[in-house]
Amino acid sequence: VPTGAGRLEWKMARILTMAEPENAHSSIVTLFRSATSQEDQMQYLLLLRNAQHGWNQADREAYFHTLNALERNFLGGDGMPGFLQTIRRDAVATLTDAERTTLGALVETNKTSEKLAITRSHVRNWAPADIEELLQTKPVDLKRGERLFREVLCHRCHRVHQQGGVAGPNLTAAGQRFSKRDLLNSILEPSSVVAEKYRQSVILTTSGKSITGRILSTGDYRSPTLRIQTDVLDPASIREIRKAEIEDHRTAPLSVMPKGLVNSLN
């Protein structure tokens, strides 16, 4: 296939979707099933999200399997989870009750990934006072480190190379930017230093409501509303508040990263 042909196929698929939506389905599904790159997969997931006819069970399962895999392991920035969730919402809206029942957990968002529950046994309450002990030179086992990075749930919010979430800072080059002491201190005392981008705000409204979350930039400071993401692990958890209703606005002192995530490690 010549370089760039995929993009031509995207354009042709979009035109076919607009011109003959009922006949377009089988052709786009064929392209979707042969797609291997993230770009191709997302294009066809997007084009097929509103299709209500022409599906069979195998194609439906393939669609949501691909969507689930992208949500767990995607290349992209902070906006990607919300984009994928929009695709899921639209696709699920086309399902009949019978189809939802048959597909079961495949069509649900990955709620289990949003629960910070470590199954490892408690070992020790690590504290900043233990940093000197931890800094002692020891053999490095990168494979074991990668496994533990997942077992203590660091990957829920942090990305290393192409793996992990985007709710927290990307740690791919953290070892080149910070000392081991600084990294250990941030792990053991997450609230000691919180990058501005990841700070939470506490909003008190004139009606007495208190809302905590991350303020999202809309690109228009003149907007009469403020958008707040109340759960960093759920891109759809967005509330809009009229600025005129805000009585108090302050920065939350605590990081959303819990203390003690490494207390199951020796």
Secondary structure, DSSP 4 states (H G I P E B T S, - for coil): --TTHHHHHHHHHHHHHHH-HHHHHHHHHHHHHH--SHHHHHHHHHHHTT--SS--HHHHHHHHHHHHHHHHS----TTHHHHHHHHHHHHHHT--HHHHHHHGGGGS--GGGGS----SPP-----GGGHHHHTS-----HHHHHHHHHHTTGGGT-EETTEE-SSS---TTHHHHS-HHHHHHHHH-TTSS--GGG--EEEEETTS-EEEEEEEP-S-TT-SEEEEES-TT-TT-EEEEEGGGEEEEEE-SS-SSPTTTTTT--
